[in-house]
Each structure stands twice: as structure tokens, then as C-alpha cells.
Amino acid sequence: MKIRYILGLFICLSIFASCKKDFLQRDPGVDLALDSVFADPVLAGRFADRTYNFRIDDYGRLQAAGQPSQISTGEFTDESVGGSLRPGLTEMYKADWLSPNAIDVSATTSTSRGLTPYVKLYSGIRNANVALVNLDKVPWAKEPKLSANLVKAQQLWLRAYFYYEFAKRWGGAVLLDKPLGVNDNPDLPRSTFAETMAFIEKDLDEAEKLFSNTTLTDPASGSIIYNPNVGWNPSFVINPTGSVTGDVSNNNGRADIASTRALRSRVLLLAASPRDNSSNDLSKWAKAAAAAKSLIDMGKYALQPRYQDILEVATSPEHIMIQIRGPRLGFGSNFFGNYVISKGYGGAGNGLNPTQNHVDLYEMSNGKRITDGGTGITYNPASPYANRDPRLNHNVLVNGRAWKGRTIETFREPTAATPYGRDAGTEITIFTVTGYYSRKMWPEALTGNVTTTALLHYIYFRYGEILLNYAEAINEASTAGFTQAIPFLDQLRVRAGMPTVSATMAIRGTTINQSTMRDFIHNERAVELAFEDHRWWDILRWKKGPQIVAQPMIGMDVLKTGATFKYTPFTLADSYMKIFKDYMHYYPIPQSEIDKSRGVMKQNPGWAK
């Protein structure tokens, strides 16, 4: 397979000169720079650490060439729309995924945010493979603060992670366990999805054994650097000079036993889901459930006491693996100021607009759906946000919501001298088109053009997701599995301030069985994990794109007359409607890769040129 991009693969801080190489190309003989790197354990460790740079690492990470604003995968779904319809997003909405501008799909569109996912994932795989085939050459005894086993375990984990990220998009991948040599054929076929899953599982199994059987201690101080039961000491970091000092931001993102089990949970849930398990092999669901349970049974993690703090605290009992963010500029030309924050609060652009489709998923505070009638608390169209699941208040900013010293104003008032509230208007490039803003992606601590510390950390895995993974898998594994799912879902419900599963079903008058529990879990994932880069991937693996994505996108019109507000849902303009056909549950292989493979690379079904 010939993938021809300029990649400074061997840059490691200021030590390595950049090399213009394809990230899966053949290595032309001995690389003297690499020989030098792997003759020094500190440099070798730093080269291996560079593999982490190819991970997905932010929510608003997607960006078309030449565009200043970042886009999230939630905007591909019923969760939100990109209000200002930037290039790259429109291609995704109109099913033009083979366009060079299709974000998250194309292999050729360069962006100021770096490599596209297709390029980035294979680049990471190659970097891991280069490290893995050279680790035995390293004189590790010269640096007792490093462990060959731990370096290898991390590279195996990272390779598994990259292949998982590829598989959830494109299905089967080109499987490589070493860099291509000068005599190797670069035109390689894709393996099947099952073969790709097996490759990933093998890497994870080997990584977990290494993580489980290795302890690393600083011989000078006696302090533990890595312990299987605890993980990494967050004070350990290799500086550019090679010295070891403290830095809390370094090891939070390192793989360990828990993150290995968390990744295995996702991998096996994907393999068990309808897209890739058309025969509904129940053993795959059971295997996915066991993977999630193995992490739960570690007894190491618990839910963050307050749901609204999950993305805004650097340490939490819920975090399994996160990317800690350094200080961020509040209202600059970035994801916040140019895509999330209302113009009324000083934002410069408009992008991430939650939909009414998403808001309607939040239950009433007693567990009833907004479509349920009967006695007690029921949905009131005249006051649509009253008595709702508290997570709505934490995830979405609605008209009248207290926020940063005033209330959100997404209303229109035609008879007033100023016909719109401070957060509404006809200019779609700066105001919401749905009547909503994203609270979860807009930390309240952001103030003006001020740099603020520790905001919107990127969560790779959190305990709440693992509870949901287990509940879904065990429910699908057998018709009686729903009984085992209930206690784990109840943990999330209680934390959110919602009634338990049994109380919720009882007030709805709904019998609890596998089918009703499936719908319940799917909805709970949409609410609990809102805007955290899960919804799109859930829809793909469930094969529910036509049912969820290819539906009218709805907003909320808020009409103010005096002191009264009238709330009326409305269908957004055609430009916000999203096309989704059944074959689109797999991304298309970029056409440039098909063309360069001389017919060896096969396109996913439905994506004919």
C-alpha cells in the first residue's frame, strides 16, 4: 500500500532531523539516525513516547483546510449541527464523503490541526512498529528509570488503539507488525474486520501481561515509578535533557492495566454490535461484558460525585485515561471563542449548536419520557425545560438558563426595539441556529480574552462509560441479562439525580425486558456521554444512521411577548439536513489510496467511485 505524504517521522524534540517519508513506506536500508536513537535508552524512550502524539486528543479536532474553526463528531449526528456550516462539514451532511474536503474521512486534505485521521492512524502504527522492532537493541540497563517491558507494553497498546480507531471508521485494515523493508511489497490488501479485531486483541493481551508483571522503581530515591496495582506515578517524566523530574500532566495519559482493559471493552463492544455482528453471535456480547466487568472488578474507580465536573477537573476517581489540558485562551480564535461561545458573551463565531432532537432525549425528573402522559410530572410544552433530567442543565444552555452573571437569551421579540435576545439573531455565523448552545463544551470559568487553567480535558476512558459498556453487553448477551445491567445503570442514575431503572420503568408502566432495556441503555448513553465523542461511533456500530441521523434536524423557536415566552419546535433549513444510507456505517477508503494500490486495495461496499 503506497501512502505518500511528507511526514517528519523521526523528529524527537530537537534531536532528529525530519525525513520525508510515507508513513507506511519501505525503509531503504539502515537509518543511521535510528541506530543512534536506539543506542541510547533515554532517546529510545523519547522516540517511543512520540507514538502517543498520533492519538486522537480533542473534542473539536476536525477542521477543513484553511478553516479557523474546529468541528466535533457530534455535529455528524442528531446531537448537534454546525451552525455556520463550514467546508468539510457540508460534505459530511450531503454524503460526499469521497471529497478531499470530507473531514475525518479524507486522506489528502491537510489542515492546520495536523494530519487527517487516515494518515494519523497509520503514522502512529508505523512509529509504534519502528519502536517495537528496535527495542531489543537498546541498552536499557544504562537507564534504570526506564523498563523495556513497559516501553513495549505501551507501544503494543498504542498500536491496538490505532487499529481500533481505524476499524470503527473503515473496518478491516492493512495489518502490519513491523515497518516495511526495502524488499517488501508496499501494495498490501486490507485484512477482514475479524482479522483486525484478532490482531488488536493479541496486542492488548500481550500488553496487559507486561503491565501486570512489571514494577519499576527509581533506584536513587526508592520511589515507585510504575506499579501494576497503582499505575504510573504522575511525578515521573523524562525531560528534553534526559533528566527525570515531576510533572503531573505527563503520566495521566500513559497506558496501563486499566486503560488496556478499557480499550478492550470498546474493541469487543464494537465487534459484538450489529454492524459487525450481523448474525448476533451472543458469545461476542458475553465477551464484551466480561471485558468491561474485568475493569469494574478492579475496584479502583468510582463516579465523580458531580456529573458537571467530569471534563473540568484534572484528577477524578472516574478518570481512567485523560489528556490533561494546559491553560487555554478564553475567547480567542479557537474552539471556544470561534465555535462554541455565543456572540452575546464575546464569542467570534458559531458552530456547535445542540438540536431539539438531542434535548428531547432527556427525561422528566421522575423518569418519564417527554411523550409519556398520565399523572404526576409530565412534559409541559409551555415550559419545556422545567423538571427535566438535571444532565440537560449541565450539557445544554437553554433560553432563560442562568449563565455567567445573566441569563441565556435565545428568544426573538419582533415588537421590541431590539428584536432579538443577546444570544440570538439572523446571522448564522455568530448566533445559534437551533436555539441552544453547548454547556458541556463551554466551561463557565472561561472569562473574556483570558487564559484559564485546566479546562475541558480530553477523556479517553471514564468509569461511567465502562458501566454503560457492561450494561449494554450483558443485556444483549442473554434475554435475562437486563437484571445484571440494572445495578450498574443505577449508579449513573443516582449520581445524576434521577430515579433508578426500576422506578423509572414503573412510573412509565413499562415492563423491563431485553428490548425495553436496550432502548433505555441507548438513550442513557446519548445523555450521559453527550458531546464527549461517543454518539457518532455508537450510531455507526448500532447501524442506526438512517433512523437517527437521516431525520429532520429540529430547533426551538423562542418568541417573547412582554414577559411571556412561547416555545415552538421547528425544522431547520435544508442545508442542515443530513443524508445517511445504510452503506455509510463504514467510511469509504480514500480514493487516492484505491488508485495508488493498483487494484489491491478494495473499497467498502456502496462507495463506488
C-alpha positions as CSV (number, residue, x, y, z in Angstrom):
1,M,0.0,0.0,0.0
2,K,1.5,3.3,-1.1
3,I,0.6,6.2,1.1
4,R,2.7,9.2,0.1
5,Y,2.8,12.1,2.5
6,I,5.6,14.2,3.9
7,L,6.0,13.1,7.5
8,G,8.8,14.1,9.8
9,L,8.6,10.7,11.3
10,F,11.8,10.7,13.3
11,I,11.6,14.1,14.8
12,C,12.1,13.8,18.6
13,L,12.3,17.3,20.0
14,S,15.4,18.9,18.5
15,I,17.5,15.7,18.2
16,F,16.2,14.1,15.0
17,A,16.2,15.6,11.5
18,S,12.9,15.4,9.7
19,C,12.7,12.7,7.0
20,K,10.4,13.0,4.0
21,K,8.8,9.5,4.1
22,D,5.5,7.8,3.6
23,F,4.2,6.6,6.9
24,L,3.9,3.0,5.6
25,Q,6.7,3.2,3.0
26,R,9.6,0.8,2.9
27,D,12.8,1.7,4.8
28,P,15.7,2.0,2.4
29,G,18.4,0.2,4.3
30,V,19.9,1.2,7.6
31,D,18.9,4.5,9.1
32,L,21.9,5.9,10.9
33,A,19.8,8.3,12.9
34,L,17.7,5.5,14.3
35,D,20.8,3.4,15.1
36,S,21.9,6.3,17.3
37,V,18.5,6.7,18.9
38,F,18.2,3.1,19.9
39,A,21.7,3.0,21.2
40,D,20.6,5.4,24.0
41,P,17.8,4.3,26.3
42,V,16.7,7.9,27.0
43,L,16.4,8.7,23.3
44,A,14.7,5.4,22.7
45,G,12.2,6.2,25.4
46,R,11.5,9.5,23.9
47,F,11.1,8.1,20.5
48,A,8.6,5.6,21.8
49,D,6.8,8.4,23.7
50,R,6.3,10.1,20.4
51,T,3.9,7.4,19.3
52,Y,1.4,9.0,21.8
53,N,1.3,12.1,19.6
54,F,-0.7,10.3,16.9
55,R,-3.7,9.6,19.2
56,I,-7.0,11.4,18.8
57,D,-6.8,14.1,21.5
58,D,-9.5,16.7,21.4
59,Y,-13.3,17.1,21.0
60,G,-13.3,19.9,18.5
61,R,-10.4,18.5,16.5
62,L,-11.9,18.3,12.9
63,Q,-11.1,21.1,10.5
64,A,-11.2,21.5,6.8
65,A,-8.2,23.1,5.0
66,G,-8.0,26.8,5.5
67,Q,-10.8,27.0,8.1
68,P,-10.2,28.5,11.5
69,S,-12.9,26.6,13.4
70,Q,-12.8,23.1,14.8
71,I,-15.7,20.6,14.3
72,S,-16.8,17.7,16.5
73,T,-18.2,14.3,15.5
74,G,-21.4,15.2,17.4
75,E,-22.2,17.5,14.5
76,F,-22.5,14.5,12.2
77,T,-25.3,13.1,14.4
78,D,-28.7,14.1,15.9
79,E,-26.7,15.6,18.8
80,S,-25.9,18.9,17.1
81,V,-25.4,20.8,13.9
82,G,-22.6,23.0,12.7
83,G,-24.4,26.3,12.7
84,S,-22.1,28.1,10.4
85,L,-21.8,25.1,8.0
86,R,-18.1,25.3,7.4
87,P,-16.5,23.5,4.5
88,G,-15.8,19.9,5.4
89,L,-19.0,19.6,7.4
90,T,-21.3,20.2,4.4
91,E,-19.6,17.3,2.6
92,M,-20.4,15.0,5.5
93,Y,-24.0,16.2,5.6
94,K,-24.5,15.6,1.9
95,A,-22.8,12.2,1.9
96,D,-20.0,13.5,-0.3
97,W,-17.5,11.5,1.9
98,L,-15.2,10.8,-1.0
99,S,-14.5,14.5,-1.4
100,P,-10.9,15.6,-0.5
101,N,-12.6,18.0,1.9
102,A,-14.7,15.5,3.9
103,I,-13.4,15.8,7.4
104,D,-12.5,12.7,9.4
105,V,-12.5,10.7,6.1
106,S,-10.2,12.1,3.6
107,A,-6.5,11.1,3.4
108,T,-5.5,14.1,1.3
109,T,-6.9,17.3,3.0
110,S,-4.2,19.0,5.0
111,T,-5.3,21.0,7.9
112,S,-3.8,23.5,10.4
113,R,-4.7,21.0,13.1
114,G,-2.3,18.4,11.7
115,L,-2.8,15.1,9.9
116,T,-6.2,13.7,8.9
117,P,-7.3,10.6,10.8
118,Y,-6.5,8.2,8.0
119,V,-2.9,9.5,7.8
120,K,-2.5,10.0,11.5
121,L,-3.5,6.5,12.5
122,Y,-1.2,4.7,10.0
123,S,1.6,7.1,11.0
124,G,1.1,6.1,14.6
125,I,1.1,2.4,13.7
126,R,4.4,2.9,11.8
127,N,6.0,4.8,14.7
128,A,5.0,2.0,17.1
129,N,6.3,-0.6,14.8
130,V,9.7,1.1,14.4
131,A,9.9,1.3,18.1
132,L,8.9,-2.3,18.7
133,V,11.4,-3.8,16.2
134,N,14.3,-1.8,17.7
135,L,13.6,-2.1,21.5
136,D,15.8,-5.2,21.8
137,K,18.8,-3.2,20.6
138,V,18.5,-0.7,23.5
139,P,20.9,-1.0,26.4
140,W,18.2,-0.4,29.0
141,A,20.5,-1.2,31.9
142,K,22.1,2.3,31.4
143,E,18.8,4.0,32.4
144,P,17.3,2.2,35.4
145,K,14.3,4.6,35.4
146,L,13.1,3.0,32.2
147,S,11.8,-0.5,31.7
148,A,11.9,-2.4,28.3
149,N,8.8,-4.2,29.3
150,L,6.8,-1.1,30.0
151,V,8.0,0.7,26.8
152,K,7.0,-2.4,24.8
153,A,3.6,-2.6,26.6
154,Q,2.8,1.0,25.7
155,Q,3.7,0.5,22.1
156,L,1.5,-2.6,21.8
157,W,-1.3,-0.7,23.5
158,L,-0.9,2.3,21.1
159,R,-0.8,0.0,18.0
160,A,-4.0,-1.6,19.2
161,Y,-5.6,1.8,19.8
162,F,-4.7,3.0,16.3
163,Y,-6.1,-0.1,14.7
164,Y,-9.3,0.2,16.8
165,E,-9.7,3.8,15.7
166,F,-9.3,2.7,12.1
167,A,-11.7,-0.3,12.4
168,K,-14.5,1.7,13.8
169,R,-14.3,4.0,10.8
170,W,-13.2,1.8,7.9
171,G,-13.5,-1.8,9.1
172,G,-10.6,-4.1,8.1
173,A,-7.2,-2.5,8.0
174,V,-3.8,-3.3,6.5
175,L,-2.2,-5.2,9.3
176,L,1.5,-4.6,9.9
177,D,3.5,-5.8,12.9
178,K,6.8,-4.3,11.6
179,P,7.8,-1.4,9.3
180,L,8.1,-2.4,5.6
181,G,11.6,-3.3,4.5
182,V,13.2,-2.3,1.2
183,N,12.2,-5.6,-0.4
184,D,8.7,-5.7,0.9
185,N,5.7,-5.1,-1.4
186,P,4.0,-1.9,-0.4
187,D,0.8,-2.7,-2.2
188,L,-0.9,-4.6,0.5
189,P,-4.6,-5.7,0.8
190,R,-6.8,-4.9,3.7
191,S,-7.5,-7.7,6.2
192,T,-11.0,-8.6,7.3
193,F,-12.7,-6.9,10.2
194,A,-12.4,-10.2,12.2
195,E,-8.7,-10.4,11.5
196,T,-8.2,-6.8,12.5
197,M,-10.1,-7.5,15.8
198,A,-7.9,-10.6,16.4
199,F,-4.7,-8.5,15.8
200,I,-5.9,-5.9,18.3
201,E,-6.8,-8.4,20.9
202,K,-3.4,-10.1,20.6
203,D,-1.7,-6.8,21.2
204,L,-3.8,-6.0,24.2
205,D,-3.4,-9.4,25.7
206,E,0.4,-9.1,25.4
207,A,0.4,-5.5,26.7
208,E,-1.7,-6.4,29.7
209,K,0.7,-9.3,30.6
210,L,3.6,-6.9,30.5
211,F,1.8,-4.2,32.5
212,S,0.7,-6.9,35.1
213,N,4.1,-8.4,35.7
214,T,6.3,-5.3,35.8
215,T,7.2,-3.0,38.6
216,L,9.6,0.0,38.1
217,T,11.3,1.8,41.0
218,D,13.7,4.7,41.0
219,P,16.9,3.2,42.5
220,A,18.1,6.5,43.7
221,S,15.0,7.6,45.7
222,G,13.3,4.3,46.1
223,S,10.0,5.8,44.8
224,I,7.8,3.7,42.7
225,I,7.6,4.8,39.0
226,Y,5.1,2.1,37.9
227,N,3.2,-0.4,40.0
228,P,0.6,-2.8,38.4
229,N,-1.9,-2.1,41.2
230,V,-1.5,1.7,41.1
231,G,-0.3,2.5,37.6
232,W,2.1,5.3,36.8
233,N,3.4,7.7,39.4
234,P,2.3,11.0,37.9
235,S,5.5,12.7,39.0
236,F,7.7,10.7,36.6
237,V,8.7,12.4,33.3
238,I,11.7,12.4,31.1
239,N,12.7,16.0,30.3
240,P,14.3,17.1,27.0
241,T,17.7,17.0,28.7
242,G,17.1,13.4,29.7
243,S,16.7,14.2,33.4
244,V,13.7,12.9,35.4
245,T,11.6,15.4,37.3
246,G,8.0,15.8,38.4
247,D,5.1,16.9,36.1
248,V,1.5,16.0,36.9
249,S,0.5,16.3,33.3
250,N,2.8,13.6,31.9
251,N,1.6,10.2,33.1
252,N,-2.1,10.7,33.2
253,G,-2.2,9.9,29.6
254,R,0.0,6.8,29.7
255,A,-1.4,3.3,29.1
256,D,-1.6,0.9,32.0
257,I,-3.6,-2.2,33.0
258,A,-6.8,-0.2,33.4
259,S,-6.6,1.6,30.1
260,T,-5.8,-1.7,28.4
261,R,-9.0,-3.2,29.8
262,A,-10.9,-0.1,28.9
263,L,-9.7,-0.3,25.3
264,R,-10.5,-4.0,25.2
265,S,-14.0,-3.2,26.4
266,R,-14.5,-0.8,23.5
267,V,-13.0,-3.1,21.0
268,L,-15.1,-6.1,21.9
269,L,-18.3,-3.9,22.2
270,L,-17.6,-2.8,18.6
271,A,-17.1,-6.4,17.5
272,A,-20.3,-7.5,19.1
273,S,-22.5,-4.7,17.8
274,P,-24.9,-5.1,14.9
275,R,-22.7,-3.5,12.2
276,D,-20.0,-6.2,12.6
277,N,-22.1,-9.0,14.2
278,S,-24.9,-9.4,11.7
279,S,-25.6,-13.0,13.0
280,N,-25.9,-11.6,16.6
281,D,-23.4,-14.1,18.0
282,L,-24.2,-13.9,21.7
283,S,-20.8,-15.1,22.7
284,K,-19.4,-11.8,21.4
285,W,-21.7,-9.9,23.6
286,A,-20.7,-12.1,26.6
287,K,-17.0,-11.5,25.8
288,A,-17.6,-7.7,25.7
289,A,-19.4,-7.9,29.0
290,A,-16.6,-9.8,30.6
291,A,-14.1,-7.2,29.4
292,A,-15.9,-4.3,30.9
293,K,-16.5,-6.3,34.2
294,S,-12.8,-7.1,34.5
295,L,-12.2,-3.3,34.8
296,I,-15.1,-2.8,37.1
297,D,-13.9,-5.6,39.4
298,M,-10.6,-3.9,39.8
299,G,-12.3,-1.7,42.4
300,K,-10.1,1.1,41.5
301,Y,-12.6,3.6,40.0
302,A,-15.8,5.3,41.0
303,L,-18.0,8.0,39.6
304,Q,-17.1,11.7,40.0
305,P,-19.5,13.0,42.7
306,R,-20.8,15.8,40.5
307,Y,-21.6,15.0,36.9
308,Q,-20.8,18.6,35.7
309,D,-17.2,18.4,36.9
310,I,-16.1,15.4,34.7
311,L,-14.3,17.4,32.0
312,E,-13.2,20.3,34.2
313,V,-11.1,18.6,36.9
314,A,-7.6,17.2,36.3
315,T,-8.0,14.3,38.8
316,S,-11.1,12.3,39.4
317,P,-11.9,8.8,40.7
318,E,-13.8,8.4,37.4
319,H,-10.9,9.1,35.0
320,I,-9.2,6.0,33.6
321,M,-7.2,7.8,31.0
322,I,-7.3,11.5,30.1
323,Q,-5.4,14.2,28.3
324,I,-4.8,17.0,30.8
325,R,-5.1,20.4,29.1
326,G,-2.8,23.2,29.9
327,P,-4.1,26.8,30.2
328,R,-6.5,27.8,27.4
329,L,-7.4,31.2,25.9
330,G,-11.0,32.0,26.7
331,F,-12.4,33.9,23.7
332,G,-9.6,33.7,21.2
333,S,-9.8,32.3,17.7
334,N,-10.1,28.7,18.9
335,F,-12.7,26.0,19.6
336,F,-14.2,28.1,22.4
337,G,-14.3,31.6,21.0
338,N,-14.8,30.7,17.4
339,Y,-17.2,27.8,17.6
340,V,-18.9,27.4,21.0
341,I,-19.3,30.7,22.8
342,S,-22.3,32.9,22.0
343,K,-21.6,36.3,20.4
344,G,-23.5,37.7,23.3
345,Y,-20.7,36.6,25.6
346,G,-17.9,37.7,23.4
347,G,-17.6,34.7,21.0
348,A,-16.4,35.3,17.5
349,G,-18.2,32.5,15.6
350,N,-20.9,29.9,15.7
351,G,-20.6,26.2,15.2
352,L,-21.7,23.7,17.8
353,N,-25.5,24.0,18.1
354,P,-27.3,21.3,20.1
355,T,-30.5,20.2,18.4
356,Q,-34.0,19.7,19.7
357,N,-33.6,16.1,18.7
358,H,-31.0,15.8,21.4
359,V,-32.8,17.9,24.0
360,D,-35.9,15.6,23.6
361,L,-33.9,12.6,24.8
362,Y,-33.7,14.0,28.4
363,E,-36.4,12.5,30.6
364,M,-38.6,14.3,33.1
365,S,-37.1,14.3,36.6
366,N,-39.4,11.4,37.6
367,G,-38.1,9.2,34.7
368,K,-41.0,9.7,32.3
369,R,-40.2,10.5,28.7
370,I,-41.5,13.7,27.3
371,T,-44.0,11.7,25.3
372,D,-45.4,10.0,28.4
373,G,-48.7,11.2,29.8
374,G,-50.6,10.2,32.9
375,T,-50.4,11.6,36.4
376,G,-47.5,13.3,38.1
377,I,-44.8,15.2,36.5
378,T,-45.3,15.3,32.7
379,Y,-43.8,17.4,29.9
380,N,-45.2,20.9,29.5
381,P,-44.6,22.5,26.1
382,A,-45.1,25.9,27.5
383,S,-42.2,25.3,30.0
384,P,-40.1,22.7,28.2
385,Y,-37.1,22.7,30.4
386,A,-38.8,22.5,33.8
387,N,-38.5,19.3,35.8
388,R,-36.1,17.6,33.4
389,D,-33.1,15.3,33.9
390,P,-30.5,17.5,35.6
391,R,-28.0,16.5,33.0
392,L,-29.9,18.7,30.5
393,N,-28.9,21.7,32.6
394,H,-25.3,20.6,32.6
395,N,-25.0,19.7,28.9
396,V,-27.1,22.3,27.1
397,L,-27.6,26.0,27.5
398,V,-31.3,26.9,27.0
399,N,-33.2,30.1,27.0
400,G,-33.5,31.5,30.5
401,R,-30.6,29.5,31.9
402,A,-28.5,31.4,34.4
403,W,-25.1,31.7,33.0
404,K,-22.1,33.8,33.9
405,G,-23.9,36.6,35.6
406,R,-27.0,36.8,33.4
407,T,-29.5,34.5,31.6
408,I,-29.1,33.0,28.2
409,E,-31.3,34.9,25.7
410,T,-32.1,32.9,22.6
411,F,-35.5,34.5,22.0
412,R,-36.8,36.8,19.3
413,E,-39.0,39.7,20.2
414,P,-40.4,41.2,16.9
415,T,-42.2,44.1,18.6
416,A,-39.3,45.3,20.6
417,A,-36.7,47.9,19.6
418,T,-34.1,45.2,19.8
419,P,-35.8,42.2,18.0
420,Y,-33.5,39.5,19.4
421,G,-32.1,38.5,22.7
422,R,-28.4,38.9,23.3
423,D,-27.7,35.3,22.2
424,A,-29.9,35.2,19.1
425,G,-30.1,36.8,15.7
426,T,-30.3,36.1,12.0
427,E,-26.5,35.9,11.5
428,I,-25.9,32.2,11.4
429,T,-22.1,32.7,11.5
430,I,-22.3,34.1,15.1
431,F,-25.6,33.0,16.6
432,T,-27.2,29.6,17.2
433,V,-29.5,28.3,14.5
434,T,-31.2,25.8,16.9
435,G,-31.9,28.0,19.9
436,Y,-29.3,26.1,22.0
437,Y,-25.6,26.3,23.0
438,S,-23.4,23.6,24.4
439,R,-22.8,23.9,28.1
440,K,-20.5,20.8,28.4
441,M,-18.1,22.3,25.8
442,W,-18.3,25.8,27.3
443,P,-16.7,25.8,30.7
444,E,-18.2,28.6,32.8
445,A,-14.8,29.6,34.1
446,L,-13.8,31.0,30.7
447,T,-13.6,34.7,31.0
448,G,-13.0,37.2,28.2
449,N,-9.7,37.1,26.4
450,V,-8.1,35.5,29.5
451,T,-6.0,32.3,29.7
452,T,-7.7,29.9,32.1
453,T,-6.1,26.8,33.6
454,A,-7.3,23.1,33.4
455,L,-10.3,23.3,31.2
456,L,-12.0,20.7,29.0
457,H,-9.7,17.8,29.4
458,Y,-10.0,15.1,26.8
459,I,-11.2,11.9,28.3
460,Y,-10.1,8.7,26.6
461,F,-11.9,6.5,29.1
462,R,-14.0,7.2,32.2
463,Y,-15.7,4.8,34.6
464,G,-19.2,6.0,33.6
465,E,-18.6,4.7,30.0
466,I,-17.4,1.3,31.3
467,L,-20.6,0.9,33.3
468,L,-22.6,1.6,30.2
469,N,-20.5,-0.7,28.1
470,Y,-21.1,-3.5,30.6
471,A,-24.8,-2.8,30.9
472,E,-25.3,-2.9,27.1
473,A,-23.2,-6.0,26.6
474,I,-24.7,-8.1,29.4
475,N,-28.2,-7.1,28.3
476,E,-27.5,-8.3,24.8
477,A,-25.7,-11.5,25.9
478,S,-29.0,-13.2,27.1
479,T,-32.7,-12.5,27.4
480,A,-32.2,-12.4,31.2
481,G,-29.1,-10.2,31.1
482,F,-31.1,-7.0,31.8
483,T,-31.3,-7.9,35.5
484,Q,-27.5,-7.8,35.8
485,A,-27.4,-4.5,34.0
486,I,-29.7,-2.6,36.3
487,P,-27.4,-2.0,39.3
488,F,-24.7,-0.5,37.1
489,L,-27.1,1.8,35.4
490,D,-28.5,2.8,38.7
491,Q,-25.1,4.2,39.8
492,L,-25.2,6.6,36.9
493,R,-28.9,7.5,37.5
494,V,-28.4,8.2,41.2
495,R,-25.3,10.3,40.5
496,A,-27.4,12.4,38.0
497,G,-30.2,12.8,40.5
498,M,-32.6,10.6,38.5
499,P,-34.7,7.7,39.7
500,T,-33.5,4.1,39.5
501,V,-34.1,2.0,36.4
502,S,-36.9,0.0,38.2
503,A,-38.6,3.2,39.5
504,T,-38.3,4.8,36.0
505,M,-39.9,1.8,34.2
506,A,-42.6,1.5,36.9
507,I,-43.7,5.1,36.5
508,R,-43.8,4.7,32.8
509,G,-45.8,1.5,33.1
510,T,-43.2,-0.3,31.1
511,T,-42.2,-4.0,31.5
512,I,-38.4,-4.4,31.9
513,N,-37.1,-6.9,29.4
514,Q,-34.2,-7.1,27.0
515,S,-35.9,-5.0,24.3
516,T,-37.0,-2.1,26.6
517,M,-33.7,-2.2,28.4
518,R,-31.9,-1.9,25.0
519,D,-33.8,1.3,24.3
520,F,-33.2,2.6,27.8
521,I,-29.4,2.0,27.6
522,H,-29.1,3.6,24.1
523,N,-30.9,6.7,25.5
524,E,-28.8,6.7,28.6
525,R,-25.6,6.6,26.5
526,A,-26.8,9.6,24.5
527,V,-27.5,11.7,27.6
528,E,-24.6,10.6,29.9
529,L,-21.9,10.8,27.2
530,A,-23.3,13.8,25.4
531,F,-20.8,15.8,23.4
532,E,-17.9,13.5,24.5
533,D,-17.2,12.0,21.1
534,H,-19.3,8.9,21.5
535,R,-22.7,9.4,19.8
536,W,-21.3,9.1,16.2
537,W,-19.5,5.9,16.9
538,D,-22.5,4.4,18.7
539,I,-24.7,5.2,15.8
540,L,-22.3,3.5,13.4
541,R,-21.8,0.4,15.4
542,W,-25.6,0.1,16.0
543,K,-26.3,0.5,12.3
544,K,-28.8,3.2,13.1
545,G,-27.7,6.0,10.8
546,P,-30.9,6.1,8.7
547,Q,-33.1,6.0,11.8
548,I,-31.2,8.6,13.8
549,V,-29.1,10.8,11.5
550,A,-31.2,10.9,8.4
551,Q,-34.1,12.6,10.2
552,P,-35.2,16.2,10.2
553,M,-33.0,18.3,12.4
554,I,-35.1,20.3,14.8
555,G,-34.5,23.6,16.6
556,M,-36.5,25.6,19.1
557,D,-38.1,29.0,18.3
558,V,-38.5,31.1,21.3
559,L,-40.9,34.0,20.9
560,K,-41.0,36.6,23.6
561,T,-44.1,38.8,24.1
562,G,-43.8,41.0,27.2
563,A,-42.8,38.7,30.0
564,T,-44.1,35.6,28.3
565,F,-42.2,33.1,26.2
566,K,-43.7,30.8,23.6
567,Y,-41.7,27.7,22.6
568,T,-42.2,26.2,19.2
569,P,-40.1,23.4,17.7
570,F,-39.2,24.0,14.0
571,T,-37.4,22.1,11.3
572,L,-34.1,23.6,10.3
573,A,-33.2,24.7,6.8
574,D,-32.4,22.0,4.2
575,S,-28.7,22.8,4.5
576,Y,-28.7,21.2,8.0
577,M,-30.4,18.0,6.9
578,K,-28.1,15.0,6.8
579,I,-28.1,12.2,4.3
580,F,-27.3,8.8,5.6
581,K,-27.6,5.5,3.7
582,D,-27.0,2.0,5.2
583,Y,-23.6,1.6,3.5
584,M,-22.4,4.7,5.2
585,H,-21.9,2.9,8.5
586,Y,-18.4,2.3,7.2
587,Y,-16.3,5.2,5.9
588,P,-15.1,5.0,2.3
589,I,-11.4,4.2,1.8
590,P,-9.9,7.5,0.3
591,Q,-10.0,7.2,-3.4
592,S,-6.3,8.2,-3.7
593,E,-5.4,5.0,-1.8
594,I,-7.5,2.9,-4.1
595,D,-5.9,4.4,-7.1
596,K,-2.4,4.0,-5.9
597,S,-2.8,0.4,-4.9
598,R,-3.1,-0.9,-8.4
599,G,-6.4,-2.6,-7.6
600,V,-5.1,-4.4,-4.4
601,M,-6.9,-2.0,-2.0
602,K,-10.7,-2.7,-2.1
603,Q,-13.3,-0.1,-1.5
604,N,-16.0,-0.6,1.2
605,P,-19.4,-1.6,-0.3
606,G,-21.5,1.3,-1.6
607,W,-18.7,3.8,-2.1
608,A,-18.1,3.3,-5.8
609,K,-16.1,6.0,-7.5
